Amino acid sequence: MITTSVIPASTAGSQELLIDITEKVCRQYCVNEANKPVVTVDFSSGEVAVLNGNAIVPITATVTAIAPLRDGKCISPEVYTEHFKVAFDATATNVATLTAGADSQVIPAYVTGCKARGFHLTTSLTIALA
């Protein structure tokens, strides 16, 4: 599941979003400070469409997660794909440029006792129209 929130400091022709992604993993893992999932996210944009004076940018987030096991080994990577759209007040544009935030936070999700069955990732994304 993905949710987005606009960060108010956006400039004309660009928007900065706070991105929250929560997913379940196939196998549970033990939750402790040294045992966290490794999660990366790559963003890509599709063809920008103009509709009623708005530029609509379709975005795909491809998330790769590797959950750790107790013995230091890792479960095979799991890949998740999420989609969302962002609208700009624009009448014509050709290209959207995406810049992911340099930092992200990953915490366990769906926790019962000391076992987790998922993760929650928070990062930022800046979208600029050219």
C-alpha positions in Angstrom: 0.0 0.0 0.0 1.3 3.4 -0.9 0.2 6.8 0.4 1.5 10.2 -0.7 1.4 13.7 1.0 2.4 17.0 -0.6 5.3 18.7 1.1 4.2 22.4 1.1 7.6 23.9 0.1 7.2 22.9 -3.5 8.1 25.4 -6.2 6.4 26.3 -9.5 6.7 23.4 -12.0 7.6 20.9 -9.3 6.1 19.0 -6.4 7.8 17.3 -3.4 5.9 14.4 -1.9 6.3 12.4 1.2 5.9 8.7 0.2 4.9 6.0 2.7 4.9 2.4 1.5 3.8 -0.5 3.7 4.0 -4.1 2.5 3.8 -7.6 3.9 6.7 -10.1 3.4 6.2 -13.8 2.7 8.1 -15.0 5.8 8.1 -13.4 9.2 11.4 -12.1 10.8 12.6 -11.4 14.3 12.5 -7.7 15.3 15.5 -6.2 17.0 17.9 -3.3 16.5 20.4 -5.4 14.4 17.8 -7.3 12.4 16.0 -5.0 10.0 14.8 -5.5 6.5 16.8 -3.9 3.7 14.4 -2.0 1.4 15.1 0.0 -1.7 12.6 1.9 -3.9 13.0 3.0 -7.5 10.6 5.5 -9.1 9.8 5.9 -12.8 7.3 8.0 -14.7 5.1 7.1 -17.6 3.9 9.4 -20.4 2.6 12.7 -19.2 -1.0 13.4 -20.3 -2.7 16.8 -20.3 -6.3 16.8 -19.2 -8.5 19.9 -18.6 -5.5 22.2 -18.0 -3.7 19.7 -15.8 -0.6 17.6 -16.5 -1.1 14.1 -15.1 2.1 12.2 -14.3 1.8 8.5 -13.7 4.4 7.2 -11.3 5.5 3.6 -10.6 7.3 2.7 -7.4 9.3 -0.5 -7.6 10.2 -1.7 -4.1 12.7 -4.4 -3.4 12.8 -5.9 0.2 15.1 -8.4 1.7 14.0 -9.6 5.2 16.7 -11.0 7.5 16.5 -14.3 9.3 17.7 -15.0 12.8 21.0 -16.7 11.8 22.2 -13.7 9.7 21.0 -15.1 6.4 18.5 -13.3 4.3 15.4 -14.3 2.5 15.4 -14.0 -1.3 14.4 -10.5 -2.4 10.7 -9.7 -2.8 9.6 -7.1 -5.3 6.5 -5.0 -5.0 5.1 -2.5 -7.6 2.9 0.4 -6.6 1.3 3.0 -8.9 0.0 6.5 -8.3 -0.6 9.8 -10.2 0.4 13.4 -9.6 -1.4 16.4 -11.2 0.2 19.7 -12.1 -1.6 22.9 -13.2 0.0 23.0 -16.7 -1.3 23.0 -20.2 1.6 21.4 -22.0 4.7 19.4 -21.0 6.8 16.6 -22.3 8.9 15.1 -19.6 8.7 14.6 -15.8 12.0 14.4 -13.9 12.0 12.3 -10.7 14.4 12.8 -7.9 14.2 10.4 -4.9 15.2 11.7 -1.5 18.7 10.8 -0.3 17.4 9.3 3.0 14.7 6.9 3.8 13.4 5.3 7.0 12.5 1.6 7.2 10.7 0.1 10.2 9.1 -3.3 10.8 5.3 -3.5 10.2 2.6 -6.0 11.1 4.4 -6.8 14.4 3.2 -9.4 16.8 5.4 -9.9 19.8 9.0 -10.0 18.5 8.0 -11.1 15.0 7.2 -8.9 12.0 5.5 -9.8 8.8 6.2 -6.6 6.9 7.9 -3.3 6.6 7.1 0.4 6.4 9.3 2.7 4.3 9.1 6.5 4.3 11.0 8.6 1.8 10.5 11.7 -0.4 10.2 12.3 -4.1 10.5 15.5 -6.1 8.7 15.6 -9.5 9.6 18.4 -11.9 8.1 19.1 -15.3 10.3 20.2 -18.2 
